[in-house]
Amino acid sequence: MTSQWDNFLRNLGEWHGTFASLDSQQREQSRTSSILTLEQGDDARLVRFGLQRWEDAALSGPAAERGAPSSAMQQDYRTLGKQVVFFPSGTFCKGSQQLAPGTAFGGEFGFIAGDRRHRLVILYSEAGRFERSVLIREFRAGTATEEQPSLAAEQLFGSWQGEEATISADWPEPSVQAITITIEPADLAGVRWLPDAGGFRVPEQVSHRQAFLVEAWWKPGPDQLEHLIRRYDGTGAWQSASLQRLRR
């Protein structure tokens, strides 16, 4: 079984993309272009993270050809926090470990398939109300991959086969099982659909007194579907995360 660190390393590379800020009704409020780099250092346990963003969402190509970025940040990673879990494919999710009164709640879903990444950040207010999201669509530098077309619910109906990996808060090794599921209209009630074949479903209101889950979907290819689920118990504590990788 690969380690969390090894799974994280599947995201190494230079990723060009856009950050689109969406309101609670998925209306785009702003968009910036970006270059994100994850580079392994001389030490095998060191990864250098860099993110540059430009106000002009239409910019593309190397950073040297884009002019000065509107924002830039760097960070070195030698360990991974407990708030993030990476699955063997490199797909990950992270978020608050504990929902508490008067604190903002949030999370991120990060899908990866070949030379594409599709990420979504969800953000709640301190009162526990869903406020907005950030959709991040990324392409590995130097590749000709394209964005996926938007999804309609009926494209997912029917039978799917694959596997489900689950990581619990107290045990970082995933339990993996083969699954066959049938998706019906009721199973997708309340899903908010996104560009690039994505979707997510979150409660409008979260509370540390009631169990809940947040989930996201991405369809990276015609007969492929990935589904991330992050669960919280009735005390607001993070309980587990699952990744379903499905085909038909």
Protein Blocks (a to p, Z undefined) as FASTA:
>chain_A
ZZfklmmmmmgccdddddddddfkopafbdcdddddddddfblkbccddddddfblmbgc
jfklnopafbdcddddfbdcfkbccdfkopacdddfbdcehiacdddddddehjaccddd
ddddfkopafbdcddddddehiacdcdddddfklmgccdddddddddfklcbdcdddddd
dddfklmgoiacdehhiacdddfbdcfkbccdddddddfbfkbccdddddddfkopafbd
cdddddZZ
